[in-house]
Amino acid sequence: MAPSKKYCGTCPWCGSTLVGRLTQNRFFCQDCFSEIAIEEEWVRVYNIGPDGGLRCQRQYASREGKKSTRRSKAV
């Protein structure tokens, strides 16, 4: 629950400030239609895939600031 309080409200994918809260740890960017999930160790950015499911496009380590591109199956 603490990570959501630290969220600055800027989309890590496109940099937009038009980010709204979906749940306590999930946010939605109105510019690039990305969903941002904040967990204890990771910030993950999901985009809508061709099948309509969510696909993890990028994840960030919240403490080290490292960035890794990782494609995964639809959620």
Secondary structure as the mmCIF struct_conf table of DSSP 4:
data_model
#
loop_
_struct_conf.conf_type_id
_struct_conf.id
_struct_conf.beg_label_comp_id
_struct_conf.beg_label_asym_id
_struct_conf.beg_label_seq_id
_struct_conf.end_label_comp_id
_struct_conf.end_label_asym_id
_struct_conf.end_label_seq_id
HELX_RH_AL_P HELX_RH_AL_P1 ALA A 2 LYS A 6
BEND BEND1 GLY A 9 GLY A 9
TURN_TY1_P TURN_TY1_P1 PRO A 12 CYS A 14
BEND BEND2 THR A 17 THR A 17
STRN STRN1 VAL A 19 ARG A 21
BEND BEND3 LEU A 22 ASN A 25
STRN STRN2 ARG A 26 CYS A 29
TURN_TY1_P TURN_TY1_P2 GLN A 30 CYS A 32
STRN STRN3 GLU A 35 ILE A 38
BEND BEND4 GLU A 40 GLU A 41
STRN STRN4 TRP A 42 ILE A 48
TURN_TY1_P TURN_TY1_P3 PRO A 50 ASP A 51
BEND BEND5 GLY A 52 GLY A 53
STRN STRN5 LEU A 54 ALA A 61
TURN_TY1_P TURN_TY1_P4 SER A 62 GLU A 64
STRN STRN6 LYS A 67 THR A 69
#
